[in-house]
C-alpha cells in the first residue's frame, strides 16, 4: 500500500509525496524487492544528475536532481569491482556494478554504476563463499520451495489419476476370445469404438440384449485423499512462510476458525521485513531527492523527516468504533484526575 514521507509541515509533505509519486518510487521499489526474492538479488538504479559519470561516487553536495529510477535484477546488474581494503567497512562488497539491460524496440544499455547510486535488495542470506559464486547476491527464495512445489503438483496429479481410475466400466461378452481371434477385419474394435462414442455423446450405451452386459466397478476408495493433500499444502506453506489461507486463497476450516492469528503472524513478519529491508532503501532514495537542488525542498533536508507505512491489518468499523470509545474513556479519566 505504499508509504508516505512525514516532516511535520503539511505543505512540504504534499510536495515531497507528489515527487515520490512522479518518480514511481513505490512501483520501482516493489519490483526490485520482487526480483530479489525471485532471483536472489534486485536493485533500484538512481539516475542522479550531479555532474559526474555514473561509475564515479555520487556527490550529494553537487546533486541537482534525481531524474529517474530503474528497477533491475541481479542478472542485469553484477559487480565489476570490489572493495579490497580489509580496513574498510565495505570490505568484500561491490564498489562498481556493470549494468546491462534491454529495452523495448531492441534498445540496450551497458554502463558502469557506482554503488552509491544503487539501492540493493538481496534474497536469502547465504555464506560469503556462496555469495561469491552468486556474483555478490543472495539465494532465491524459490530455491527452498521448488522441491516441495514439485511434490505438491505431483500429489494433485496422482489424485487426479486415482479419480479417473476409481470407477471402471466393464463389458462382459460371451466367447470374447473367440471373437477377437476370428475378427481379422477389426469389426469388434469398430463396434466398441462406436459404443464408446455413443456413451460420450448421448451418455448412453447400446448393448445387444443377448450378447453382452455392462457394469461399473469401483476399484479404489477415495477416502483420506483430502487429508493427504492438506499435508502437502501445509509443507509448502511452511517452506514459503505464508499461511495456507493466503497462499492458496482458501477459507480456514473448522469451528470458529477465522485464520486471524495466522494472518496477523504473517503481517508481523512482513512488517519486520518492511522495516529491515524496504525502509533503508526508501530512506536512501528520499534523502537524495530532498538534497537535490531541483527537488521538492530545493536542497534543504527537513529535520526529523521520516518514512511511515500504512498498517497491514485493516480494522473494521466496529473495531474502530470500539477503539475510539476506549480512547475517549481513557481521556475522560485523565481529565478528571
C-alpha positions in Angstrom: 0.0 0.0 0.0 2.9 2.3 -0.5 4.4 4.7 2.1 4.3 8.4 3.0 7.1 10.8 3.9 6.4 12.8 7.1 8.2 16.0 8.1 5.7 18.0 10.2 4.9 20.5 7.5 1.7 19.6 5.6 2.6 21.7 2.6 6.1 20.3 2.3 4.7 16.7 2.8 2.3 17.2 -0.1 5.1 18.4 -2.4 7.5 15.6 -1.3 5.0 12.8 -1.7 4.0 14.2 -5.1 7.6 13.9 -6.2 7.6 10.3 -4.8 4.6 9.5 -7.0 6.1 11.2 -10.1 9.3 9.1 -9.8 7.1 5.9 -9.4 9.2 5.2 -6.4 6.7 2.6 -4.8 6.5 0.7 -8.1 10.2 0.6 -8.7 10.9 -0.5 -5.1 8.3 -3.2 -5.2 9.7 -4.5 -8.5 13.3 -4.6 -7.1 12.1 -6.3 -3.9 10.3 -8.9 -6.0 13.3 -9.6 -8.2 15.4 -10.1 -5.1 13.1 -12.8 -3.9 12.8 -14.4 -7.4 16.5 -14.2 -8.5 18.3 -13.6 -5.2 19.0 -10.0 -6.0 17.4 -6.9 -7.3 18.1 -3.1 -7.1 16.9 0.3 -7.9 19.4 2.3 -10.0 19.1 6.0 -9.4 19.6 8.4 -12.3 21.3 11.2 -10.3 22.4 14.4 -12.0 25.5 15.5 -10.0 27.8 16.4 -12.9 29.8 13.1 -12.6 30.0 9.9 -14.6 27.8 7.1 -13.3 30.8 5.0 -12.3 32.1 7.7 -10.0 30.9 8.2 -6.4 27.8 10.2 -6.0 28.4 13.8 -4.8 25.3 14.8 -2.7 26.6 18.4 -2.4 26.5 18.8 -6.2 23.3 16.9 -6.8 20.9 18.8 -9.0 18.1 16.2 -9.5 17.1 12.6 -9.2 15.8 12.2 -12.8 14.6 8.6 -12.8 14.6 5.3 -11.0 15.1 1.9 -12.8 14.5 -1.5 -11.2 16.8 -4.2 -12.3 17.5 -7.9 -11.5 20.8 -9.5 -10.4 21.1 -10.9 -13.9 21.3 -7.3 -15.2 23.4 -5.8 -12.5 26.6 -7.6 -11.4 29.8 -6.5 -9.7 32.6 -5.2 -11.8 34.9 -4.0 -9.0 35.1 -5.0 -5.3 36.3 -3.3 -2.1 39.6 -5.0 -1.4 40.8 -2.8 1.6 40.4 -5.0 4.7 40.2 -1.9 6.9 37.1 -0.6 5.0 33.7 -1.2 6.5 32.6 -2.4 3.0 35.4 -4.9 2.6 34.3 -7.7 0.2 31.3 -5.6 -1.1 30.9 -4.4 -4.7 32.0 -0.8 -5.4 31.1 -0.6 -9.1 28.5 -2.6 -10.9 28.1 -3.3 -14.6 24.6 -2.6 -15.8 23.4 -4.5 -18.9 19.7 -4.3 -19.7 17.5 -4.5 -22.7 14.7 -2.0 -23.5 11.8 -2.0 -25.9 12.3 -1.8 -29.6 15.7 -3.6 -29.4 17.4 -0.8 -27.3 20.1 -1.9 -24.9 22.2 -0.2 -22.2 25.6 -1.1 -21.0 27.3 1.1 -18.4 29.2 1.1 -15.1 27.4 2.3 -12.0 28.9 3.2 -8.6 27.3 1.6 -5.6 26.3 5.0 -4.1 23.8 5.2 -7.0 22.2 1.8 -6.3 19.7 0.7 -3.6 20.1 -3.0 -3.2 17.7 -5.8 -2.2 19.0 -9.2 -1.5 17.4 -12.7 -1.4 18.1 -15.3 1.3 21.2 -14.8 3.3 24.0 -17.2 2.4 27.7 -17.7 3.1 30.4 -15.5 1.8 31.7 -18.3 -0.4 28.3 -18.9 -1.9 27.8 -15.1 -2.4 31.0 -15.0 -4.5 29.6 -17.8 -6.6 26.4 -15.8 -7.0 28.3 -12.7 -8.0 27.7 -10.8 -4.8 24.0 -11.6 -4.4 21.9 -13.9 -2.2 19.9 -17.1 -2.8 16.4 -17.1 -4.4 13.5 -17.7 -2.1 12.1 -20.1 -4.7 15.1 -22.4 -4.1 13.8 -23.7 -0.8 10.3 -24.3 -2.1 10.9 -25.8 -5.6 11.2 -29.4 -4.4 8.1 -29.1 -2.2 6.2 -27.3 -5.0 7.1 -30.2 -7.4 5.8 -32.7 -4.8 2.6 -30.7 -4.3 1.9 -30.7 -8.0 2.7 -34.5 -8.2 0.3 -35.2 -5.3 -2.5 -33.4 -7.1 -1.7 -35.2 -10.4 -1.7 -38.6 -8.6 -5.1 -37.8 -7.0 -6.4 -36.9 -10.5 -5.3 -40.2 -11.8 -6.9 -42.0 -8.9 -10.2 -40.2 -9.6 -10.1 -41.2 -13.2 -9.3 -44.8 -12.3 -11.6 -45.1 -9.3 -14.6 -46.3 -11.4 -14.1 -48.5 -14.5 -16.6 -49.6 -17.0 -16.5 -53.4 -17.6 -18.1 -55.2 -20.6 -19.0 -58.8 -20.3 -19.2 -60.6 -23.7 -19.8 -64.2 -24.4 -16.9 -66.0 -26.2 -14.9 -62.8 -26.2 -11.5 -64.5 -27.0 -13.1 -66.4 -29.9 -14.5 -63.2 -31.3 -11.1 -61.5 -31.1 -9.3 -64.4 -32.8 -11.9 -64.6 -35.6 -12.1 -60.9 -36.3 -9.2 -60.1 -38.7 -11.1 -57.0 -40.1 -11.4 -55.3 -36.7 -15.2 -55.3 -36.6 -15.2 -55.9 -32.9 -12.9 -52.9 -32.4 -15.1 -50.7 -34.5 -18.1 -51.8 -32.6 -16.5 -51.0 -29.2 -15.4 -47.6 -30.6 -19.0 -46.8 -31.7 -20.3 -47.8 -28.3 -17.7 -45.5 -26.6 -18.7 -42.7 -28.9 -22.4 -43.1 -28.1 -21.6 -43.1 -24.4 -19.6 -39.8 -24.8 -22.3 -38.0 -26.9 -25.6 -39.4 -25.5 -24.3 -40.6 -22.1 -25.8 -44.0 -23.1 -24.5 -47.4 -24.1 -26.2 -49.6 -26.7 -25.9 -53.3 -26.0 -27.2 -56.5 -27.5 -29.7 -57.9 -25.1 -28.4 -61.4 -25.9 -24.8 -60.6 -26.5 -23.1 -58.7 -23.7 -23.6 -56.9 -20.4 -22.1 -53.8 -18.9 -21.4 -52.6 -15.3 -19.4 -50.1 -13.4 -16.8 -51.4 -11.0 -15.4 -49.3 -8.1 -11.7 -50.2 -8.0 -10.5 -47.8 -5.3 -11.6 -45.8 -2.3 -11.0 -42.0 -2.3 -11.4 -41.5 1.5 -8.4 -39.8 3.1 -7.2 -38.1 -0.1 -8.2 -34.6 1.1 -6.2 -35.0 4.3 -3.1 -36.1 2.3 -3.4 -33.0 0.0 -3.8 -30.8 3.1 -0.5 -32.2 4.4 1.3 -31.3 1.2 -0.2 -27.8 1.3 1.0 -27.3 4.9 4.5 -28.3 4.0 4.5 -26.0 1.0 3.1 -23.1 3.1 5.8 -23.7 5.7 8.6 -23.5 3.1 7.4 -20.1 1.8 6.5 -18.7 5.2 2.8 -18.0 4.3 -0.5 -19.1 5.8 -2.3 -21.7 3.7 -5.3 -19.4 3.5 -3.2 -16.7 1.9 -1.1 -19.0 -0.3 -4.0 -21.0 -1.8 -6.8 -18.5 -1.2 -8.7 -21.0 0.9 -11.0 -20.1 3.7 -10.0 -21.5 7.2 -11.9 -24.7 8.1 -13.2 -25.9 11.5 -15.4 -24.5 14.2 -14.7 -20.8 15.0 -11.8 -20.8 12.5 -11.1 -17.3 11.1 -7.4 -17.6 10.2 -6.9 -14.3 12.0 -4.0 -15.5 14.1 -2.1 -16.9 11.1 -2.7 -13.7 9.1 -1.6 -11.5 12.0 1.6 -13.5 12.4 2.3 -13.2 8.7 1.7 -9.5 8.8 4.1 -9.2 11.7 6.8 -10.9 9.7 6.1 -8.7 6.6 6.2 -5.6 8.8 9.6 -6.7 10.1 10.8 -7.1 6.6 9.5 -3.7 5.7 11.5 -2.1 8.5 14.7 -4.1 7.8 14.8 -4.3 4.0 12.4 -1.8 2.4 12.8 1.2 4.7 16.6 1.7 4.4 16.2 1.7 0.6 13.4 4.2 0.7 15.3 6.5 3.0 18.4 6.4 0.7 16.4 7.5 -2.3 14.2 10.0 -0.4 17.2 11.6 1.2 18.8 12.2 -2.2 15.5 13.6 -3.6 15.4 16.1 -0.6 19.1 17.1 -1.0 18.8 17.7 -4.8 18.7 21.4 -5.7 15.8 20.9 -8.1 13.9 18.7 -5.5 10.7 19.4 -3.7 12.5 21.2 -0.8 15.1 22.9 -3.0 18.1 21.0 -1.5 17.1 21.6 2.2 16.6 18.4 4.1 13.8 18.8 6.7 14.8 17.9 10.2 13.1 14.9 11.7 11.6 13.6 8.5 10.5 10.0 8.5 9.0 7.3 6.3 5.7 5.8 7.5 4.0 2.7 6.3 0.2 2.2 6.5 -1.0 -0.7 8.8 -1.2 -4.1 7.2 -4.2 -5.1 9.2 -7.4 -3.2 8.3 -9.7 -2.7 11.2 -13.4 -3.0 10.7 -15.8 -0.1 11.5 -16.9 -1.9 14.7 -13.2 -2.3 15.8 -12.5 1.4 15.1 -15.6 2.5 17.0 -14.6 0.3 20.0 -11.1 1.9 19.8 -12.5 5.4 19.7 -14.7 4.6 22.7 -11.8 3.2 24.7 -9.6 6.3 23.9 -12.5 8.6 24.9 -13.0 6.8 28.3 -9.2 7.0 29.0 -9.1 10.7 28.1 -12.0 11.3 30.4 -10.2 9.6 33.3 -7.1 11.7 32.6 -9.1 14.9 32.6 -11.0 14.0 35.8 -7.8 13.2 37.6 
